Amino acid sequence: MIKIFKRKKSIYTPKKRKKKYKKKPSLKLNKKRLSYNYSTYRQNKDIRVEIEKRYNILTVVVILCLLILLITLFVIQVIQNEKYKKELKILTKKIVYGESAPRGRIYDRNGKLIVDNTPSKVIYYKKPSKVTTKEEIDVAYKLADMIDLESKINDYDFKAFWIENNKDKANEKITKEEWKKLDERKLTSDDIYKLKIERTTDEDLKVYDEKDKKAAYIYTLMNTGYSYAEKVIKNKDVSDEEYALVSENLSTLKGINTKLDWERSYPYGEVFKSLLGTVSSSKSGIPLELKDYYLDKGYSLDDRVGISYLEYQYEDILKGKKNKYEVENDGSYKLIKEGKRGNDITISIDIELQKEVEQILKEEVLNAKGEANTEYYNRSFVIITNPKTGEILAMAGKQVKEENGELKVVDYTPGVLTSPVVAGSVVKGASQTVGYNTGALKIGEVRYDNCVKIAATPEKCSWKSLGKLNDITAIAYSSNTYQYYTAIKVGKGNYKYNKPLVIDKEAFNIYRDTFKEFGLGIKTEIDLPKESTGYKGTDTAPGHLLDFSIGQYDNYTPLELSQYIGTIATSGKRMKLHLFKNLYSKQEDTNEKELNTVNTKPEYMQRIREGFKAVIDYGTGKGYIDPMYNAAGKTGTSQSFVDTDNDGVVDTETISTTFAAYAPYDDPRVTFTIISPDISHNNGRIKHQSAINKRLADRVSKKYFEIFK
């Protein structure tokens, strides 16, 4: 029987969940919120519009740029294709220059050749890229078999050559400790190399014969100087056979080449050679001390240049222009501009007169050195000029030296520029001008030649008692005290014998300013480098003003004294002294220049000229120049001091003599300036003074008039 159970009703009855409903949106509008949403919508729309606008502009700009680029490319590649091809060729082509071109020649005033170029054969080496030491040594040995060359190798270079050829043996000369110190940087590679040199013995070098020495010398020449420069192996006495043999074997001599070069030659030998100057060699190129100067002017380091005096002064005119080549793609050279020799120049020197003057000067300095009381004398100078133009016709200096017990004369012409002297009374023409200009001296003023004595100083006198003098005879007989009295007045002093003297120190400037107008204490502006202006004293004691007035204080160069006498000859026109006249192809003197006129009255200058005429006619210069030449001039004698024991202190008083003259008096065409420093001295026993200046003046003036008629 089946029993049916009814499920019992649960006692727990869950609560009915309440049905949740979403809140229906209110139909009532929120005006404030609606206003906000609309504003945001409008802003977003404006932004989208602005972005679209900018995008469109950018698109247009990009399109325009692309159009411009396409047009430019079309113009460059199609329309202007040939133009840019030419510019590309210019930018990418390589230009090289040939060897140094010959310089211009130098002629004297009469068209005589005094500096020329002589062709010379040159064998040289230019280091190729990536060349090895072994290859260079092989080339040196091959070349040693082909040319005759005296080996001048020194010990250091010879040992260095052995080390290059025997590296293993050279390394064995360094100890393990020394190698260790090198690793520890306690020694440098240079230190190690020095040790190798020091430890290379004569025994090591015995393996080498004369050929090895010759090869070693060639190898040294190949590695001297800048690595990229041409190294001259031989450029003197290269025979035709040597030149041909080397030229034929260039393919086996890596880096070796031959060329035709030039050397300066001098048809008149040593005459005036020192001031003609020198040119650097093809081996040295530009000297180190002139490197910056020439590199700034566009030169190459291996260029040959003028390095002294006229060659240096007129480098821009004398230098030649090199051949200009373009390097082709196949490595060949195409000549695009042919070089040419430099410009020829004419100088004012008369080479025949110069030759005679140098010979006379050589003879007379030897004669003077053989006279008594000339222990400290060793040089004299002579300068001859045309006062109207400033042209130097002849200029020489000679110095006598003792070598192995014999007297030898050497050239000292550059001393006219750089060797100042105490001029002495020769400057009294300028001193007297100061007196006239300041009113301290009147034309025709008479004074007595009495010694001047300032307290606590020695007496100052003339060379002898000269008695009653006027302004002309004071110059004629070279009175010192006449100038002393003028200087005291210029300095506004009140002189009393053996009393202190006070002067206005401005008087030194008054004197110096006038002296400069004559060319004393100022450059002559000669066309040569390194001109000195002499020595200017700094002490302004009253006694020094008196010394200044007679040429015993400031010092002047021979050139300054030459310009001074020329200024008097031309009645006050100071002409620039010069050597260069013109380019050889021209005729006129292109270097003539008046520097200034002396600020004085014509009657004062005429009075000085009359005094100088009296010097030659009956004064201290009588007999210096033959009366037939109608000359005027002035002598000078001064006290100088020399250092006789080379301890840096002057200890002995010497006498220097000067002489300056012009002729003819009424129409000056020539000046003579002669200077002999330290020609004698007073040793307490002998008072002899050489007459070298008188002899020189007589001989030189006669030779001038003989040549110039």
C-alpha positions, 0 to 999 in steps of 0.5 A, spaced: 500 500 500 502 506 498 502 511 502 502 518 500 505 524 504 503 531 503 509 536 504 508 540 510 508 547 509 514 551 511 514 554 518 519 560 515 516 564 510 520 569 506 518 576 506 516 579 499 521 583 496 519 590 494 520 591 486 524 597 485 523 602 479 528 607 476 526 614 477 522 617 471 526 623 468 522 629 470 519 632 464 521 639 468 527 642 464 534 644 468 535 650 464 542 652 468 545 645 466 542 645 459 545 652 458 552 649 460 552 643 455 550 648 449 556 652 451 561 646 451 558 644 445 559 650 441 566 651 444 568 644 441 565 645 435 569 652 434 575 648 436 574 642 431 573 648 425 580 651 427 583 645 427 580 643 420 582 650 418 589 650 420 590 643 417 588 646 411 593 651 411 598 646 413 596 642 407 597 648 402 604 650 405 606 643 404 604 643 397 607 649 396 614 647 399 613 641 395 612 645 388 618 650 390 622 644 391 620 640 385 621 647 381 628 648 384 630 641 382 628 642 375 632 649 375 638 646 378 638 639 374 635 641 367 635 649 366 642 650 370 645 644 369 651 646 366 652 652 371 652 647 377 657 642 373 662 648 372 661 650 380 662 643 382 668 642 378 671 648 381 670 646 388 672 639 387 678 640 383 685 640 386 690 646 385 698 645 386 704 650 384 710 648 381 717 650 384 719 657 386 720 661 380 726 665 379 726 672 383 727 679 379 734 682 378 737 688 381 741 693 377 745 699 379 743 706 377 747 706 370 743 699 368 749 694 370 747 688 373 749 687 380 744 681 382 742 675 377 739 668 377 744 662 376 740 656 374 742 650 378 740 642 378 737 639 384 736 632 387 731 632 392 726 628 396 719 629 398 716 623 403 711 619 400 705 617 404 706 610 408 713 610 406 717 605 411 723 606 414 726 600 411 724 603 404 727 610 405 734 606 407 734 602 401 733 609 397 739 612 401 743 606 399 741 606 391 742 614 391 749 613 394 751 609 388 749 614 383 751 621 386 758 624 389 756 627 396 761 628 401 758 625 408 757 630 413 754 626 418 755 627 426 755 622 431 748 622 433 745 621 427 750 616 425 748 612 431 741 613 430 742 610 423 745 604 426 739 603 431 734 603 425 738 598 422 739 594 428 733 594 432 734 588 436 741 589 438 739 596 440 734 593 444 738 589 447 742 595 450 736 596 454 736 592 461 730 589 463 729 593 469 729 599 464 724 596 460 719 595 466 720 602 468 718 604 461 711 600 462 711 603 469 711 610 466 717 611 470 721 612 463 719 615 457 720 612 450 725 618 449 729 616 455 730 609 452 732 612 445 737 616 449 740 610 452 740 607 446 744 612 443 749 613 449 750 605 449 752 605 441 759 604 441 765 605 436 765 598 436 758 597 433 759 602 428 765 599 425 761 595 421 760 601 416 764 603 411 764 610 407 759 608 403 754 606 409 756 613 412 754 616 405 748 613 405 747 614 413 748 622 411 743 621 405 738 618 410 739 624 415 737 629 409 731 625 407 728 626 414 730 633 416 725 638 417 718 638 416 715 631 413 711 634 408 717 639 405 722 638 399 729 635 402 734 637 398 739 632 397 744 635 393 743 642 389 751 644 388 755 642 383 750 637 381 754 634 374 750 632 368 751 625 369 749 625 376 742 629 374 741 624 368 742 618 372 738 620 377 732 622 373 733 615 369 732 611 375 726 615 379 721 609 378 726 605 383 728 611 388 721 612 391 720 619 393 727 622 390 726 627 384 730 632 380 728 639 378 732 645 375 732 651 381 736 657 381 741 661 385 742 668 386 749 670 383 753 677 384 757 679 378 761 684 382 762 679 387 762 681 395 761 689 393 755 691 396 753 684 397 751 685 405 746 690 404 743 687 397 741 681 402 740 674 402 734 669 400 732 663 403 735 656 400 730 651 397 732 646 403 730 651 408 724 655 405 721 660 410 726 661 416 722 660 423 723 667 425 719 669 419 714 664 419 708 668 421 710 674 417 710 670 411 704 665 412 700 671 413 701 673 406 699 667 403 706 664 402 708 656 403 713 654 408 717 651 403 717 658 399 724 661 398 723 668 400 728 674 402 730 674 409 735 680 409 736 688 407 734 689 400 731 682 398 727 682 404 725 690 403 722 689 396 720 681 397 713 683 394 716 686 387 722 681 387 718 674 388 717 670 382 710 667 380 710 659 380 706 655 375 699 653 377 697 646 375 690 642 376 690 635 378 686 631 373 682 625 375 688 620 372 693 624 377 696 628 371 698 635 372 695 640 367 698 647 367 693 652 368 697 658 369 704 659 367 709 662 372 714 668 371 720 671 374 719 677 379 720 684 377 727 687 376 729 693 380 734 699 379 737 702 385 741 708 386 748 705 388 753 706 382 756 700 383 763 702 380 763 708 385 761 703 390 767 698 388 772 704 389 770 706 395 770 699 398 777 698 396 779 705 398 776 704 405 779 697 406 786 700 404 785 706 409 783 702 415 789 697 415 793 703 414 790 707 420 790 700 424 798 700 423 799 707 426 800 709 434 795 709 439 789 705 435 789 699 440 781 700 440 780 702 433 777 697 428 772 700 423 770 706 419 764 708 415 763 712 408 756 714 405 755 718 399 749 721 397 745 726 392 742 731 397 737 733 392 734 727 391 736 723 397 739 717 393 745 713 396 750 713 391 755 709 395 755 706 402 760 702 406 763 700 412 769 696 413 772 693 420 779 690 421 780 684 425 786 680 428 786 673 426 792 668 427 796 674 428 794 677 421 790 683 420 784 682 416 778 686 413 771 684 413 765 688 411 761 692 416 756 696 411 750 694 415 753 698 421 751 704 417 744 703 420 745 700 427 752 703 429 751 709 433 757 714 434 758 720 439 758 725 433 762 731 436 762 738 433 759 736 426 752 737 429 754 745 430 750 747 424 744 744 428 746 747 435 747 754 432 740 754 428 737 753 435 741 759 438 738 763 432 731 761 433 730 762 440 734 769 440 740 766 444 744 768 438 744 773 433 747 774 426 755 776 427 755 776 434 762 776 437 764 772 443 771 770 446 773 763 447 774 762 454 773 756 458 766 754 462 767 752 469 761 750 473 761 748 480 764 741 482 765 739 475 771 740 470 773 746 466 769 745 459 774 748 453 775 748 446 780 744 443 785 750 444 784 757 445 781 761 439 780 768 442 775 772 439 770 769 434 763 771 431 758 766 429 761 764 422 769 763 425 766 759 431 764 754 426 770 754 422 774 753 428 770 749 431 769 753 438 766 749 444 765 755 448 761 759 443 756 753 443 756 753 451 754 760 451 748 759 446 746 753 450 746 757 457 741 762 454 737 757 451 736 754 458 735 761 461 741 760 465 745 765 469 752 763 468 758 765 473 765 762 473 765 756 478 758 757 481 752 752 480 748 753 474 741 752 474 737 751 467 730 750 464 730 742 463 725 744 457 732 746 453 733 739 452 727 738 448 728 745 444 735 742 442 732 735 440 726 738 436 730 742 432 736 736 431 730 732 429 728 737 423 735 736 420 735 728 421 738 727 428 735 723 433 730 720 428 729 715 423 732 717 416 726 712 413 731 709 409 728 703 405 732 698 409 729 694 415 732 695 422 734 702 422 736 705 429 735 712 431 742 712 436 742 713 443 738 718 447 741 721 454 736 721 460 740 725 465 738 733 465 744 736 469 746 743 466 753 740 464 749 735 459 746 740 456 752 744 454 755 737 452 749 736 447 750 743 444 757 740 441 755 733 439 757 730 446 751 727 449 746 723 444 749 718 439 747 718 432 748 713 426 752 714 420 746 715 416 743 720 420 749 724 420 749 723 412 741 726 412 743 732 416 749 734 412 744 733 406 739 737 409 744 743 410 746 742 403 739 743 400 738 749 405 733 746 410 730 740 406 730 734 409 730 728 404 728 721 405 734 717 404 733 711 399 736 705 395 730 703 391 729 708 384 724 704 380 722 698 377 727 697 371 722 698 366 721 705 368 726 711 368 723 716 373 725 716 381 719 713 384 722 713 391 724 721 392 720 724 398 721 730 402 720 729 409 720 736 412 723 743 412 727 746 417 723 751 421 728 757 421 729 763 417 733 763 410 738 768 413 740 763 418 741 757 414 745 761 409 749 763 415 750 756 417 752 754 410 757 760 410 760 757 416 761 750 413 764 753 407 769 757 412 771 750 415 773 747 408 777 754 406 781 756 412 778 752 418 779 745 421 777 742 414 782 745 410 785 740 406 780 735 406 777 736 399 781 739 393 779 746 393 777 745 386 771 742 388 768 748 392 766 744 398 763 746 404 763 741 411 764 740 418 769 736 422 768 733 429 772 730 434 768 727 440 770 723 447 767 716 447 768 710 452 770 703 451 770 696 455 777 694 454 776 688 458 769 685 456 766 686 463 760 690 461 763 696 464 766 702 459 773 704 462 777 707 457 776 714 454 777 714 446 777 719 441 772 718 435 772 723 429 767 725 424 767 729 417 761 731 413 761 735 407 757 737 400 759 740 394 759 744 390 757 749 395 753 753 390 749 748 387 750 741 391 750 735 388 753 730 393 755 729 400 760 725 403 760 723 410 766 719 414 766 716 421 772 713 424 769 711 432 775 710 437 780 712 432 785 714 438 786 715 445 790 718 450 794 714 454 798 719 458 804 718 453 802 718 446 797 723 443 797 722 436 791 722 432 790 718 425 788 723 419 784 717 416 778 721 415 782 726 412 785 721 407 778 718 406 775 725 404 781 726 399 781 720 396 773 718 396 771 725 393 776 725 387 774 718 385 767 721 385 768 727 381 772 722 376 767 718 375 761 723 375 765 728 372 
